[in-house]
Each structure stands twice: as C-alpha cells, then as structure tokens.
Amino acid sequence: MRIRRRHAAILAAMAIGALGAAGAAFAITDNTSTLSATITPNTGLSKTTYTNVSLFVHVHTNFAHPGDKANGGFVKDVKLYFDSDGKINAGSVPVCNKNLGTLNMKQAMAACGTAKVGSGTAQGTNTTNGTIPGCVLDFNGPTNSVGQPTIKLYSRFPMTDCSSPSTNTGGLTNVILTGTVKPANKVGYGKLLDVPNIDSAPLPLKDFATTVKRGNYLQARCSASPLHLQAVFTYSGSGQSPDTVNASQPCSN
C-alpha cells in the first residue's frame, strides 16, 4: 500500500488556511501518523458482486510529546474511511455484549470468542517514548441506539506472545475501544469506522495493527481500481492539528 504523507510546508499552509478561516489558533502538526492496509484477495474480484475478503490495517503515530495529553501526546480519535466498493455485514456474526475491561485474553475469548472477527498487535508508549507491546482481539459489538454496528477493539498489555488467545493469561492492563460503523458521507467512500475516546486509555497507543476476517463479515468488489482507505487522526489537548493520511491498493477483475 502506498502511504501519502503531508510535508511540513504543506501542513503549515493548510493549517493557516483552514484554521484561519475558522478563527481558531494556528498550530503546526509535529506528530506524524501513517496508515497502511491490504485487502486479500485483490484480484479476481467482480465489478458488481461482493466477495469475502480479509483486511489488514496498520496505523502508527510518532508523538512530539508522548504521554503529554494536554499537548497532543495521545491520539484522541481515529476515523477510518472505507472505499465504496467495500461492505461490512455485521449482522452475520454473533455479538459480544460482555464487559471486557479487566479480562485477560483467555477470559475474553471465553466470554466473546464466538464474536471474534480479527486479531493483531498494538504498542503503547509513555512520556519517555518507550514501547509497551500488546495483543489485539476484535469482536463484533452490539448496534448502538440508532442501529449502527460497532466493533470492540480489545488490547492487552504488556504482551509479547499473542499466540493461542484462548489459553493466554498474560498481561496486566487492558485498553478497550469501541468503533462505530457509520455512513462515510464522503465522495468515493462508503463506510466510516469512528473510534473515539482513545485518549481516555491508561496509556497512549502509538501503533495498532489488526487483520479482520470472519466469513462474510467483510466483503469487497472492484468496480474501479484502486481501492482506497483514508484515516483522519485527531490528537488530545491542543497544539497538534489533525492528520489525514491515505492508502490505496490496485484491484482487478
């Protein structure tokens, strides 16, 4: 996947124009966030009929002031926009209604294993920019009050071995995030996964990588190449303006 990063000069010019027009204070983004993604398969897809696929997504942030919540040292919100040729069938998978807040991986799988739709790895950090490794489990969540699907993003820290989650009792701390699937309302994109309140976690997340795959939970077609994914990162506190990064992948029929 190709990652497009905005250069500092472009960032400054955009921030001056956008924030100046809104009457807000000018801020230069010193944080740097990136996105990569892979859809499998990306060949032999139909132009009209959806095919079951897996999606690998990797987001990463280098913080200018890690752990300093007042000055952008946490990611606050990530919005992932999915190509209009993608489809999420949340109703095809059982739902996890359990509170996973203090459960280790073995307990989380016992509580919600039937709702698991993906897994991966994560990294937390601290004020000295250390790396705290973790493991990720993705569970299909219940619909919200307006009928929108959700996904529970469970991370366990510190963890270096993410194998065999159904028997893994390691780790001490959990980060539980809830993403909501919404209409993208953006040209070229069909759905949006909105993951808010990330800065309420006990540690800043600087890296999150997961592969989502479960039957027909995710599907894609290829009406036009390439397929696009976009991420918008909003940071905690003040002094760091949002970052928008893009990824794309060729597809074929």
TARAPE-V336686 format. One record per run of one state. SS is the DSSP state (a for helix, b for strand, c for the rest). FROM is the first residue (numbers start at 0). TO is the last residue. If there is no record, write none. Layout:
# TARAPE-V336686
ss = (SS SS)
from = (FROM FROM)
to = (TO TO)
This chain:
# TARAPE-V336686
ss = (c b c a c b c b c b c a c b c b c a c b c a b c b c b c b c b c a c b c b c b c b c)
from = (0 1 4 7 22 31 40 50 52 53 62 68 71 74 83 85 88 89 92 95 96 104 115 125 131 141 149 157 172 186 188 195 197 200 203 212 217 220 226 235 242 249)
to = (0 3 6 21 30 39 49 51 52 61 67 70 73 82 84 87 88 91 94 95 103 114 124 130 140 148 156 171 185 187 194 196 199 202 211 216 219 225 234 241 248 252)
